[in-house]
Amino acid sequence: MPLPIEEIKRLIKEDLPDASIEIKDLMGDNNHYSAIIKSSKFNNLNKIEQHKLVYKSLKGKMGNELHALSITTEGK
């Protein structure tokens, strides 16, 4: 079952409450997304560490309910 955009945002916000999140459905199939996420929790972290925080916030749904997510992260 695909993961809706609002559910992805909710999961990320649980771990990154100050995050501003923009998500686009790339294929119109609720399965392939692109996300721009900005959070102060990313400050002083490299891109790999930033992305790990995002994947952790998705609680195992990446690769299961969420098939593809291209992530761009930035500190605030």
All heavy atoms as a GROMACS GRO file, in nm:
protein
  604
    1MET      N    1   0.084  -0.118   0.000
    1MET     CA    2   0.000   0.000   0.000
    1MET      C    3   0.090   0.125   0.000
    1MET      O    4   0.179   0.137   0.083
    1MET     CB    5  -0.090  -0.004   0.123
    1MET     CG    6  -0.166   0.125   0.148
    1MET     SD    7  -0.289   0.104   0.277
    1MET     CE    8  -0.430   0.156   0.185
    2PRO      N    9   0.070   0.216  -0.092
    2PRO     CA   10   0.151   0.338  -0.099
    2PRO      C   11   0.135   0.425   0.026
    2PRO      O   12   0.036   0.418   0.098
    2PRO     CB   13   0.098   0.412  -0.221
    2PRO     CG   14   0.022   0.311  -0.300
    2PRO     CD   15  -0.026   0.209  -0.202
    3LEU      N   16   0.236   0.506   0.051
    3LEU     CA   17   0.237   0.595   0.166
    3LEU      C   18   0.202   0.737   0.119
    3LEU      O   19   0.275   0.794   0.038
    3LEU     CB   20   0.376   0.592   0.229
    3LEU     CG   21   0.390   0.636   0.373
    3LEU    CD1   22   0.305   0.550   0.464
    3LEU    CD2   23   0.535   0.626   0.416
    4PRO      N   24   0.092   0.795   0.168
    4PRO     CA   25   0.052   0.929   0.125
    4PRO      C   26   0.150   1.037   0.175
    4PRO      O   27   0.216   1.020   0.278
    4PRO     CB   28  -0.086   0.950   0.188
    4PRO     CG   29  -0.125   0.822   0.251
    4PRO     CD   30  -0.005   0.735   0.258
    5ILE      N   31   0.156   1.146   0.102
    5ILE     CA   32   0.245   1.258   0.136
    5ILE      C   33   0.223   1.304   0.279
    5ILE      O   34   0.320   1.327   0.352
    5ILE     CB   35   0.227   1.375   0.037
    5ILE    CG1   36   0.287   1.338  -0.099
    5ILE    CG2   37   0.289   1.503   0.090
    5ILE    CD1   38   0.266   1.440  -0.208
    6GLU      N   39   0.101   1.319   0.323
    6GLU     CA   40   0.074   1.368   0.458
    6GLU      C   41   0.128   1.274   0.565
    6GLU      O   42   0.173   1.318   0.671
    6GLU     CB   43  -0.075   1.395   0.479
    6GLU     CG   44  -0.126   1.515   0.401
    6GLU     CD   45  -0.043   1.642   0.422
    6GLU    OE1   46  -0.012   1.675   0.538
    6GLU    OE2   47  -0.008   1.707   0.322
    7GLU      N   48   0.127   1.145   0.538
    7GLU     CA   49   0.182   1.048   0.634
    7GLU      C   50   0.334   1.059   0.639
    7GLU      O   51   0.395   1.050   0.746
    7GLU     CB   52   0.139   0.907   0.596
    7GLU     CG   53   0.194   0.798   0.685
    7GLU     CD   54   0.140   0.800   0.828
    7GLU    OE1   55   0.049   0.880   0.860
    7GLU    OE2   56   0.191   0.721   0.911
    8ILE      N   57   0.398   1.079   0.525
    8ILE     CA   58   0.544   1.098   0.521
    8ILE      C   59   0.581   1.221   0.603
    8ILE      O   60   0.672   1.217   0.686
    8ILE     CB   61   0.594   1.111   0.376
    8ILE    CG1   62   0.567   0.983   0.297
    8ILE    CG2   63   0.743   1.145   0.374
    8ILE    CD1   64   0.585   0.997   0.148
    9LYS      N   65   0.509   1.331   0.580
    9LYS     CA   66   0.536   1.454   0.656
    9LYS      C   67   0.516   1.433   0.805
    9LYS      O   68   0.596   1.478   0.886
    9LYS     CB   69   0.444   1.567   0.607
    9LYS     CG   70   0.481   1.622   0.472
    9LYS     CD   71   0.387   1.735   0.433
    9LYS     CE   72   0.423   1.795   0.299
    9LYS     NZ   73   0.333   1.905   0.262
   10ARG      N   74   0.410   1.362   0.843
   10ARG     CA   75   0.382   1.340   0.984
   10ARG      C   76   0.495   1.260   1.051
   10ARG      O   77   0.541   1.295   1.160
   10ARG     CB   78   0.249   1.264   1.001
   10ARG     CG   79   0.206   1.248   1.147
   10ARG     CD   80   0.088   1.154   1.162
   10ARG     NE   81   0.118   1.016   1.127
   10ARG     CZ   82   0.191   0.933   1.203
   10ARG    NH1   83   0.241   0.974   1.317
   10ARG    NH2   84   0.213   0.810   1.163
   11LEU      N   85   0.542   1.157   0.983
   11LEU     CA   86   0.651   1.076   1.037
   11LEU      C   87   0.778   1.158   1.055
   11LEU      O   88   0.845   1.148   1.159
   11LEU     CB   89   0.678   0.956   0.946
   11LEU     CG   90   0.571   0.847   0.944
   11LEU    CD1   91   0.595   0.751   0.828
   11LEU    CD2   92   0.568   0.772   1.077
   12ILE      N   93   0.812   1.238   0.956
   12ILE     CA   94   0.933   1.320   0.964
   12ILE      C   95   0.920   1.422   1.076
   12ILE      O   96   1.013   1.442   1.156
   12ILE     CB   97   0.964   1.387   0.828
   12ILE    CG1   98   1.000   1.281   0.724
   12ILE    CG2   99   1.075   1.490   0.843
   12ILE    CD1  100   1.008   1.332   0.581
   13LYS      N  101   0.804   1.486   1.086
   13LYS     CA  102   0.781   1.588   1.189
   13LYS      C  103   0.790   1.531   1.331
   13LYS      O  104   0.824   1.603   1.425
   13LYS     CB  105   0.646   1.655   1.170
   13LYS     CG  106   0.642   1.753   1.055
   13LYS     CD  107   0.688   1.886   1.103
   13LYS     CE  108   0.645   1.996   1.007
   13LYS     NZ  109   0.694   2.124   1.053
   14GLU      N  110   0.758   1.404   1.348
   14GLU     CA  111   0.770   1.343   1.481
   14GLU      C  112   0.913   1.350   1.533
   14GLU      O  113   0.935   1.375   1.650
   14GLU     CB  114   0.723   1.197   1.478
   14GLU     CG  115   0.573   1.181   1.477
   14GLU     CD  116   0.530   1.035   1.479
   14GLU    OE1  117   0.615   0.944   1.496
   14GLU    OE2  118   0.410   1.011   1.462
   15ASP      N  119   1.010   1.326   1.445
   15ASP     CA  120   1.151   1.328   1.486
   15ASP      C  121   1.219   1.462   1.460
   15ASP      O  122   1.320   1.493   1.525
   15ASP     CB  123   1.229   1.219   1.412
   15ASP     CG  124   1.199   1.079   1.465
   15ASP    OD1  125   1.122   1.067   1.563
   15ASP    OD2  126   1.253   0.982   1.410
   16LEU      N  127   1.167   1.539   1.366
   16LEU     CA  128   1.225   1.669   1.331
   16LEU      C  129   1.114   1.774   1.337
   16LEU      O  130   1.067   1.822   1.234
   16LEU     CB  131   1.286   1.663   1.190
   16LEU     CG  132   1.390   1.554   1.165
   16LEU    CD1  133   1.420   1.542   1.017
   16LEU    CD2  134   1.516   1.579   1.244
   17PRO      N  135   1.068   1.810   1.458
   17PRO     CA  136   0.950   1.895   1.472
   17PRO      C  137   0.961   2.033   1.407
   17PRO      O  138   0.860   2.091   1.367
   17PRO     CB  139   0.929   1.908   1.623
   17PRO     CG  140   1.040   1.836   1.689
   17PRO     CD  141   1.122   1.767   1.586
   18ASP      N  142   1.083   2.086   1.393
   18ASP     CA  143   1.098   2.219   1.333
   18ASP      C  144   1.114   2.213   1.181
   18ASP      O  145   1.133   2.316   1.116
   18ASP     CB  146   1.216   2.293   1.395
   18ASP     CG  147   1.351   2.244   1.344
   18ASP    OD1  148   1.363   2.123   1.310
   18ASP    OD2  149   1.445   2.325   1.337
   19ALA      N  150   1.104   2.095   1.124
   19ALA     CA  151   1.130   2.078   0.981
   19ALA      C  152   1.027   2.148   0.894
   19ALA      O  153   0.908   2.145   0.922
   19ALA     CB  154   1.135   1.930   0.945
   20SER      N  155   1.077   2.210   0.788
   20SER     CA  156   0.988   2.253   0.680
   20SER      C  157   1.009   2.149   0.570
   20SER      O  158   1.121   2.110   0.539
   20SER     CB  159   1.022   2.395   0.632
   20SER     OG  160   1.152   2.401   0.582
   21ILE      N  161   0.898   2.101   0.517
   21ILE     CA  162   0.902   1.986   0.427
   21ILE      C  163   0.821   2.015   0.301
   21ILE      O  164   0.705   2.054   0.310
   21ILE     CB  165   0.843   1.861   0.496
   21ILE    CG1  166   0.913   1.834   0.628
   21ILE    CG2  167   0.851   1.740   0.404
   21ILE    CD1  168   0.841   1.734   0.717
   22GLU      N  169   0.885   1.997   0.186
   22GLU     CA  170   0.815   2.004   0.056
   22GLU      C  171   0.830   1.867  -0.009
   22GLU      O  172   0.941   1.818  -0.026
   22GLU     CB  173   0.880   2.107  -0.034
   22GLU     CG  174   0.866   2.250   0.010
   22GLU     CD  175   0.939   2.344  -0.087
   22GLU    OE1  176   0.930   2.324  -0.209
   22GLU    OE2  177   1.007   2.434  -0.037
   23ILE      N  178   0.719   1.806  -0.044
   23ILE     CA  179   0.723   1.674  -0.109
   23ILE      C  180   0.645   1.680  -0.239
   23ILE      O  181   0.534   1.732  -0.243
   23ILE     CB  182   0.665   1.565  -0.017
   23ILE    CG1  183   0.746   1.556   0.113
   23ILE    CG2  184   0.665   1.430  -0.089
   23ILE    CD1  185   0.694   1.455   0.212
   24LYS      N  186   0.705   1.624  -0.344
   24LYS     CA  187   0.639   1.615  -0.474
   24LYS      C  188   0.625   1.468  -0.513
   24LYS      O  189   0.717   1.389  -0.495
   24LYS     CB  190   0.720   1.687  -0.581
   24LYS     CG  191   0.727   1.837  -0.560
   24LYS     CD  192   0.807   1.904  -0.670
   24LYS     CE  193   0.816   2.053  -0.642
   24LYS     NZ  194   0.911   2.119  -0.727
   25ASP      N  195   0.509   1.434  -0.567
   25ASP     CA  196   0.485   1.300  -0.621
   25ASP      C  197   0.538   1.302  -0.765
   25ASP      O  198   0.479   1.365  -0.853
   25ASP     CB  199   0.336   1.269  -0.616
   25ASP     CG  200   0.303   1.127  -0.659
   25ASP    OD1  201   0.389   1.061  -0.721
   25ASP    OD2  202   0.192   1.084  -0.630
   26LEU      N  203   0.648   1.235  -0.789
   26LEU     CA  204   0.718   1.244  -0.917
   26LEU      C  205   0.645   1.173  -1.032
   26LEU      O  206   0.657   1.214  -1.146
   26LEU     CB  207   0.859   1.188  -0.904
   26LEU     CG  208   0.951   1.261  -0.805
   26LEU    CD1  209   1.083   1.188  -0.793
   26LEU    CD2  210   0.973   1.405  -0.849
   27MET      N  211   0.573   1.065  -1.000
   27MET     CA  212   0.511   0.985  -1.105
   27MET      C  213   0.358   0.988  -1.100
   27MET      O  214   0.293   0.927  -1.183
   27MET     CB  215   0.557   0.839  -1.093
   27MET     CG  216   0.707   0.820  -1.088
   27MET     SD  217   0.790   0.853  -1.242
   27MET     CE  218   0.750   0.708  -1.332
   28GLY      N  219   0.302   1.054  -0.999
   28GLY     CA  220   0.157   1.054  -0.983
   28GLY      C  221   0.103   0.922  -0.932
   28GLY      O  222  -0.016   0.893  -0.947
   29ASP      N  223   0.192   0.840  -0.872
   29ASP     CA  224   0.151   0.706  -0.829
   29ASP      C  225   0.155   0.687  -0.677
   29ASP      O  226   0.138   0.575  -0.629
   29ASP     CB  227   0.238   0.600  -0.897
   29ASP     CG  228   0.385   0.612  -0.860
   29ASP    OD1  229   0.422   0.703  -0.782
   29ASP    OD2  230   0.464   0.528  -0.908
   30ASN      N  231   0.178   0.795  -0.603
   30ASN     CA  232   0.190   0.785  -0.456
   30ASN      C  233   0.296   0.685  -0.414
   30ASN      O  234   0.283   0.619  -0.312
   30ASN     CB  235   0.056   0.748  -0.391
   30ASN     CG  236  -0.048   0.856  -0.407
   30ASN    OD1  237  -0.017   0.974  -0.397
   30ASN    ND2  238  -0.171   0.816  -0.432
   31ASN      N  239   0.402   0.676  -0.492
   31ASN     CA  240   0.506   0.577  -0.464
   31ASN      C  241   0.647   0.628  -0.492
   31ASN      O  242   0.742   0.568  -0.446
   31ASN     CB  243   0.478   0.451  -0.546
   31ASN     CG  244   0.503   0.325  -0.469
   31ASN    OD1  245   0.531   0.327  -0.350
   31ASN    ND2  246   0.492   0.213  -0.536
   32HIS      N  247   0.660   0.734  -0.570
   32HIS     CA  248   0.790   0.790  -0.608
   32HIS      C  249   0.789   0.939  -0.575
   32HIS      O  250   0.719   1.015  -0.642
   32HIS     CB  251   0.818   0.770  -0.757
   32HIS     CG  252   0.828   0.628  -0.797
   32HIS    ND1  253   0.716   0.550  -0.822
   32HIS    CD2  254   0.935   0.548  -0.815
   32HIS    CE1  255   0.755   0.429  -0.856
   32HIS    NE2  256   0.888   0.425  -0.853
   33TYR      N  257   0.866   0.976  -0.473
   33TYR     CA  258   0.862   1.114  -0.423
   33TYR      C  259   0.998   1.180  -0.426
   33TYR      O  260   1.102   1.114  -0.424
   33TYR     CB  261   0.812   1.116  -0.278
   33TYR     CG  262   0.674   1.064  -0.257
   33TYR    CD1  263   0.652   0.938  -0.201
   33TYR    CD2  264   0.563   1.140  -0.290
   33TYR    CE1  265   0.524   0.891  -0.179
   33TYR    CE2  266   0.434   1.093  -0.268
   33TYR     CZ  267   0.415   0.969  -0.213
   33TYR     OH  268   0.289   0.921  -0.192
   34SER      N  269   0.993   1.312  -0.424
   34SER     CA  270   1.109   1.396  -0.406
   34SER      C  271   1.078   1.487  -0.288
   34SER      O  272   0.967   1.543  -0.280
   34SER     CB  273   1.134   1.479  -0.532
   34SER     OG  274   1.235   1.574  -0.509
   35ALA      N  275   1.173   1.502  -0.195
   35ALA     CA  276   1.148   1.583  -0.075
   35ALA      C  277   1.263   1.680  -0.051
   35ALA      O  278   1.380   1.645  -0.067
   35ALA     CB  279   1.131   1.494   0.046
   36ILE      N  280   1.227   1.802  -0.012
   36ILE     CA  281   1.322   1.900   0.037
   36ILE      C  282   1.286   1.922   0.183
   36ILE      O  283   1.173   1.959   0.216
   36ILE     CB  284   1.314   2.033  -0.041
   36ILE    CG1  285   1.345   2.010  -0.188
   36ILE    CG2  286   1.408   2.136   0.020
   36ILE    CD1  287   1.320   2.131  -0.277
   37ILE      N  288   1.383   1.895   0.271
   37ILE     CA  289   1.359   1.902   0.414
   37ILE      C  290   1.463   1.994   0.476
   37ILE      O  291   1.584   1.974   0.457
   37ILE     CB  292   1.367   1.762   0.478
   37ILE    CG1  293   1.272   1.667   0.405
   37ILE    CG2  294   1.338   1.769   0.627
   37ILE    CD1  295   1.300   1.521   0.430
   38LYS      N  296   1.416   2.093   0.550
   38LYS     CA  297   1.504   2.187   0.620
   38LYS      C  298   1.477   2.176   0.769
   38LYS      O  299   1.362   2.180   0.812
   38LYS     CB  300   1.478   2.330   0.573
   38LYS     CG  301   1.506   2.350   0.426
   38LYS     CD  302   1.473   2.490   0.383
   38LYS     CE  303   1.490   2.505   0.232
   38LYS     NZ  304   1.452   2.638   0.185
   39SER      N  305   1.584   2.161   0.848
   39SER     CA  306   1.570   2.150   0.993
   39SER      C  307   1.698   2.196   1.061
   39SER      O  308   1.808   2.173   1.010
   39SER     CB  309   1.541   2.005   1.032
   39SER     OG  310   1.546   1.989   1.173
   40SER      N  311   1.682   2.258   1.177
   40SER     CA  312   1.800   2.299   1.254
   40SER      C  313   1.877   2.176   1.305
   40SER      O  314   1.995   2.186   1.336
   40SER     CB  315   1.759   2.388   1.372
   40SER     OG  316   1.674   2.317   1.460
   41LYS      N  317   1.811   2.060   1.312
   41LYS     CA  318   1.881   1.938   1.355
   41LYS      C  319   1.987   1.894   1.254
   41LYS      O  320   2.072   1.812   1.286
   41LYS     CB  321   1.781   1.824   1.379
   41LYS     CG  322   1.695   1.849   1.500
   41LYS     CD  323   1.636   1.720   1.551
   41LYS     CE  324   1.558   1.751   1.678
   41LYS     NZ  325   1.527   1.632   1.753
   42PHE      N  326   1.981   1.949   1.133
   42PHE     CA  327   2.080   1.916   1.031
   42PHE      C  328   2.207   2.002   1.044
   42PHE      O  329   2.308   1.968   0.984
   42PHE     CB  330   2.023   1.935   0.890
   42PHE     CG  331   1.908   1.844   0.857
   42PHE    CD1  332   1.811   1.886   0.768
   42PHE    CD2  333   1.895   1.719   0.912
   42PHE    CE1  334   1.704   1.805   0.735
   42PHE    CE2  335   1.788   1.636   0.880
   42PHE     CZ  336   1.693   1.679   0.791
   43ASN      N  337   2.198   2.110   1.121
   43ASN     CA  338   2.314   2.198   1.136
   43ASN      C  339   2.433   2.118   1.190
   43ASN      O  340   2.419   2.037   1.281
   43ASN     CB  341   2.283   2.314   1.231
   43ASN     CG  342   2.180   2.409   1.173
   43ASN    OD1  343   2.149   2.407   1.055
   43ASN    ND2  344   2.124   2.493   1.258
   44ASN      N  345   2.549   2.141   1.132
   44ASN     CA  346   2.675   2.075   1.172
   44ASN      C  347   2.678   1.925   1.145
   44ASN      O  348   2.763   1.855   1.199
   44ASN     CB  349   2.706   2.103   1.320
   44ASN     CG  350   2.716   2.251   1.349
   44ASN    OD1  351   2.780   2.326   1.275
   44ASN    ND2  352   2.652   2.295   1.455
   45LEU      N  353   2.587   1.875   1.063
   45LEU     CA  354   2.590   1.735   1.021
   45LEU      C  355   2.621   1.729   0.872
   45LEU      O  356   2.578   1.816   0.796
   45LEU     CB  357   2.455   1.667   1.044
   45LEU     CG  358   2.404   1.655   1.187
   45LEU    CD1  359   2.266   1.588   1.188
   45LEU    CD2  360   2.500   1.578   1.275
   46ASN      N  361   2.694   1.625   0.830
   46ASN     CA  362   2.716   1.610   0.686
   46ASN      C  363   2.590   1.551   0.622
   46ASN      O  364   2.497   1.510   0.690
   46ASN     CB  365   2.842   1.526   0.658
   46ASN     CG  366   2.829   1.382   0.703
   46ASN    OD1  367   2.726   1.318   0.686
   46ASN    ND2  368   2.935   1.328   0.761
   47LYS      N  369   2.587   1.549   0.491
   47LYS     CA  370   2.467   1.505   0.417
   47LYS      C  371   2.427   1.361   0.452
   47LYS      O  372   2.309   1.331   0.465
   47LYS     CB  373   2.486   1.517   0.265
   47LYS     CG  374   2.492   1.660   0.216
   47LYS     CD  375   2.359   1.729   0.236
   47LYS     CE  376   2.364   1.871   0.183
   47LYS     NZ  377   2.246   1.948   0.216
   48ILE      N  378   2.524   1.274   0.469
   48ILE     CA  379   2.493   1.135   0.502
   48ILE      C  380   2.422   1.128   0.637
   48ILE      O  381   2.321   1.060   0.653
   48ILE     CB  382   2.620   1.048   0.502
   48ILE    CG1  383   2.672   1.035   0.358
   48ILE    CG2  384   2.593   0.910   0.562
   48ILE    CD1  385   2.808   0.971   0.347
   49GLU      N  386   2.473   1.201   0.736
   49GLU     CA  387   2.410   1.202   0.869
   49GLU      C  388   2.270   1.264   0.863
   49GLU      O  389   2.177   1.217   0.930
   49GLU     CB  390   2.498   1.279   0.968
   49GLU     CG  391   2.628   1.207   0.998
   49GLU     CD  392   2.729   1.295   1.070
   49GLU    OE1  393   2.731   1.419   1.048
   49GLU    OE2  394   2.806   1.240   1.150
   50GLN      N  395   2.254   1.369   0.781
   50GLN     CA  396   2.122   1.431   0.765
   50GLN      C  397   2.022   1.332   0.706
   50GLN      O  398   1.910   1.318   0.755
   50GLN     CB  399   2.133   1.554   0.675
   50GLN     CG  400   2.212   1.668   0.736
   50GLN     CD  401   2.236   1.782   0.638
   50GLN    OE1  402   2.175   1.789   0.532
   50GLN    NE2  403   2.326   1.872   0.674
   51HIS      N  404   2.064   1.262   0.603
   51HIS     CA  405   1.976   1.165   0.537
   51HIS      C  406   1.942   1.049   0.631
   51HIS      O  407   1.829   1.000   0.631
   51HIS     CB  408   2.038   1.115   0.408
   51HIS     CG  409   2.036   1.219   0.299
   51HIS    ND1  410   2.030   1.184   0.166
   51HIS    CD2  411   2.039   1.353   0.302
   51HIS    CE1  412   2.029   1.296   0.092
   51HIS    NE2  413   2.035   1.398   0.175
   52LYS      N  414   2.039   1.008   0.713
   52LYS     CA  415   2.013   0.901   0.810
   52LYS      C  416   1.903   0.942   0.908
   52LYS      O  417   1.819   0.860   0.945
   52LYS     CB  418   2.140   0.864   0.886
   52LYS     CG  419   2.235   0.777   0.807
   52LYS     CD  420   2.356   0.743   0.890
   52LYS     CE  421   2.453   0.656   0.814
   52LYS     NZ  422   2.571   0.622   0.895
   53LEU      N  423   1.904   1.069   0.950
   53LEU     CA  424   1.799   1.118   1.040
   53LEU      C  425   1.662   1.107   0.973
   53LEU      O  426   1.564   1.067   1.037
   53LEU     CB  427   1.824   1.263   1.080
   53LEU     CG  428   1.930   1.289   1.186
   53LEU    CD1  429   1.944   1.440   1.211
   53LEU    CD2  430   1.896   1.219   1.316
   54VAL      N  431   1.656   1.142   0.845
   54VAL     CA  432   1.528   1.135   0.773
   54VAL      C  433   1.483   0.990   0.760
   54VAL      O  434   1.368   0.956   0.790
   54VAL     CB  435   1.538   1.202   0.634
   54VAL    CG1  436   1.409   1.180   0.554
   54VAL    CG2  437   1.568   1.350   0.648
   55TYR      N  438   1.574   0.901   0.718
   55TYR     CA  439   1.536   0.760   0.702
   55TYR      C  440   1.494   0.700   0.835
   55TYR      O  441   1.397   0.623   0.841
   55TYR     CB  442   1.651   0.679   0.642
   55TYR     CG  443   1.673   0.708   0.495
   55TYR    CD1  444   1.798   0.742   0.447
   55TYR    CD2  445   1.568   0.703   0.404
   55TYR    CE1  446   1.818   0.769   0.313
   55TYR    CE2  447   1.587   0.730   0.269
   55TYR     CZ  448   1.712   0.763   0.225
   55TYR     OH  449   1.731   0.790   0.093
   56LYS      N  450   1.562   0.735   0.944
   56LYS     CA  451   1.524   0.686   1.077
   56LYS      C  452   1.382   0.731   1.111
   56LYS      O  453   1.303   0.655   1.167
   56LYS     CB  454   1.623   0.736   1.181
   56LYS     CG  455   1.594   0.688   1.320
   56LYS     CD  456   1.695   0.743   1.419
   56LYS     CE  457   1.652   0.703   1.560
   56LYS     NZ  458   1.708   0.790   1.660
   57SER      N  459   1.349   0.855   1.076
   57SER     CA  460   1.216   0.908   1.109
   57SER      C  461   1.104   0.834   1.034
   57SER      O  462   0.990   0.832   1.078
   57SER     CB  463   1.209   1.059   1.078
   57SER     OG  464   1.203   1.083   0.939
   58LEU      N  465   1.138   0.769   0.924
   58LEU     CA  466   1.038   0.696   0.845
   58LEU      C  467   1.007   0.558   0.902
   58LEU      O  468   0.921   0.487   0.851
   58LEU     CB  469   1.084   0.685   0.699
   58LEU     CG  470   1.093   0.820   0.628
   58LEU    CD1  471   1.159   0.804   0.491
   58LEU    CD2  472   0.958   0.887   0.616
   59LYS      N  473   1.078   0.522   1.008
   59LYS     CA  474   1.047   0.402   1.088
   59LYS      C  475   1.030   0.274   1.006
   59LYS      O  476   0.931   0.202   1.019
   59LYS     CB  477   0.924   0.428   1.174
   59LYS     CG  478   0.947   0.540   1.275
   59LYS     CD  479   0.819   0.586   1.339
   59LYS     CE  480   0.840   0.699   1.438
   59LYS     NZ  481   0.907   0.818   1.390
   60GLY      N  482   1.126   0.248   0.918
   60GLY     CA  483   1.125   0.124   0.843
   60GLY      C  484   1.033   0.120   0.722
   60GLY      O  485   1.022   0.018   0.656
   61LYS      N  486   0.965   0.229   0.693
   61LYS     CA  487   0.871   0.230   0.580
   61LYS      C  488   0.943   0.248   0.446
   61LYS      O  489   0.888   0.213   0.342
   61LYS     CB  490   0.766   0.337   0.599
   61LYS     CG  491   0.678   0.308   0.722
   61LYS     CD  492   0.562   0.400   0.732
   61LYS     CE  493   0.482   0.380   0.857
   61LYS     NZ  494   0.427   0.248   0.876
   62MET      N  495   1.066   0.302   0.447
   62MET     CA  496   1.143   0.319   0.324
   62MET      C  497   1.175   0.181   0.268
   62MET      O  498   1.227   0.096   0.337
   62MET     CB  499   1.271   0.398   0.355
   62MET     CG  500   1.349   0.438   0.234
   62MET     SD  501   1.261   0.562   0.139
   62MET     CE  502   1.296   0.503  -0.023
   63GLY      N  503   1.142   0.159   0.141
   63GLY     CA  504   1.165   0.030   0.078
   63GLY      C  505   1.049  -0.066   0.096
   63GLY      O  506   1.046  -0.172   0.036
   64ASN      N  507   0.954  -0.030   0.180
   64ASN     CA  508   0.834  -0.111   0.200
   64ASN      C  509   0.715  -0.034   0.146
   64ASN      O  510   0.690  -0.033   0.028
   64ASN     CB  511   0.818  -0.147   0.349
   64ASN     CG  512   0.930  -0.238   0.396
   64ASN    OD1  513   0.954  -0.341   0.337
   64ASN    ND2  514   1.000  -0.198   0.500
   65GLU      N  515   0.641   0.034   0.234
   65GLU     CA  516   0.528   0.116   0.188
   65GLU      C  517   0.575   0.233   0.101
   65GLU      O  518   0.503   0.278   0.014
   65GLU     CB  519   0.448   0.174   0.305
   65GLU     CG  520   0.374   0.072   0.387
   65GLU     CD  521   0.447   0.037   0.515
   65GLU    OE1  522   0.571   0.029   0.515
   65GLU    OE2  523   0.380   0.018   0.615
   66LEU      N  524   0.696   0.280   0.129
   66LEU     CA  525   0.752   0.393   0.054
   66LEU      C  526   0.860   0.339  -0.040
   66LEU      O  527   0.966   0.297   0.004
   66LEU     CB  528   0.810   0.496   0.151
   66LEU     CG  529   0.868   0.623   0.093
   66LEU    CD1  530   0.768   0.695   0.004
   66LEU    CD2  531   0.915   0.715   0.204
   67HIS      N  532   0.828   0.337  -0.169
   67HIS     CA  533   0.917   0.274  -0.266
   67HIS      C  534   1.040   0.360  -0.298
   67HIS      O  535   1.152   0.309  -0.296
   67HIS     CB  536   0.840   0.243  -0.395
   67HIS     CG  537   0.924   0.182  -0.501
   67HIS    ND1  538   0.970   0.052  -0.493
   67HIS    CD2  539   0.974   0.232  -0.616
   67HIS    CE1  540   1.044   0.027  -0.598
   67HIS    NE2  541   1.047   0.133  -0.675
   68ALA      N  542   1.021   0.489  -0.328
   68ALA     CA  543   1.133   0.573  -0.369
   68ALA      C  544   1.116   0.714  -0.315
   68ALA      O  545   1.010   0.774  -0.330
   68ALA     CB  546   1.144   0.577  -0.521
   69LEU      N  547   1.223   0.765  -0.252
   69LEU     CA  548   1.222   0.900  -0.199
   69LEU      C  549   1.358   0.963  -0.223
   69LEU      O  550   1.459   0.919  -0.168
   69LEU     CB  551   1.190   0.900  -0.048
   69LEU     CG  552   1.191   1.034   0.022
   69LEU    CD1  553   1.080   1.124  -0.031
   69LEU    CD2  554   1.178   1.016   0.173
   70SER      N  555   1.361   1.065  -0.309
   70SER     CA  556   1.482   1.142  -0.333
   70SER      C  557   1.483   1.256  -0.231
   70SER      O  558   1.386   1.331  -0.220
   70SER     CB  559   1.478   1.198  -0.476
   70SER     OG  560   1.580   1.293  -0.492
   71ILE      N  561   1.591   1.267  -0.154
   71ILE     CA  562   1.596   1.364  -0.043
   71ILE      C  563   1.700   1.471  -0.069
   71ILE      O  564   1.814   1.442  -0.106
   71ILE     CB  565   1.632   1.292   0.088
   71ILE    CG1  566   1.531   1.185   0.122
   71ILE    CG2  567   1.643   1.392   0.203
   71ILE    CD1  568   1.570   1.100   0.239
   72THR      N  569   1.659   1.596  -0.044
   72THR     CA  570   1.751   1.709  -0.036
   72THR      C  571   1.733   1.767   0.104
   72THR      O  572   1.620   1.795   0.145
   72THR     CB  573   1.716   1.817  -0.141
   72THR    OG1  574   1.724   1.758  -0.270
   72THR    CG2  575   1.812   1.934  -0.133
   73THR      N  576   1.843   1.779   0.178
   73THR     CA  577   1.835   1.831   0.315
   73THR      C  578   1.917   1.957   0.329
   73THR      O  579   2.018   1.975   0.261
   73THR     CB  580   1.885   1.726   0.417
   73THR    OG1  581   2.016   1.684   0.380
   73THR    CG2  582   1.792   1.607   0.424
   74GLU      N  583   1.872   2.044   0.420
   74GLU     CA  584   1.942   2.168   0.450
   74GLU      C  585   1.922   2.202   0.597
   74GLU      O  586   1.816   2.176   0.652
   74GLU     CB  587   1.885   2.285   0.368
   74GLU     CG  588   1.899   2.272   0.219
   74GLU     CD  589   1.831   2.387   0.146
   74GLU    OE1  590   1.815   2.495   0.206
   74GLU    OE2  591   1.792   2.368   0.031
   75GLY      N  592   2.022   2.265   0.657
   75GLY     CA  593   2.006   2.316   0.792
   75GLY      C  594   1.930   2.448   0.787
   75GLY      O  595   1.912   2.507   0.683
   76LYS      N  596   1.885   2.490   0.905
   76LYS     CA  597   1.814   2.618   0.915
   76LYS      C  598   1.902   2.720   0.982
   76LYS      O  599   1.975   2.694   1.069
   76LYS     CB  600   1.686   2.603   0.997
   76LYS     CG  601   1.571   2.545   0.921
   76LYS     CD  602   1.446   2.556   1.005
   76LYS     CE  603   1.323   2.515   0.929
   76LYS     NZ  604   1.203   2.525   1.006
   0.00000   0.00000   0.00000
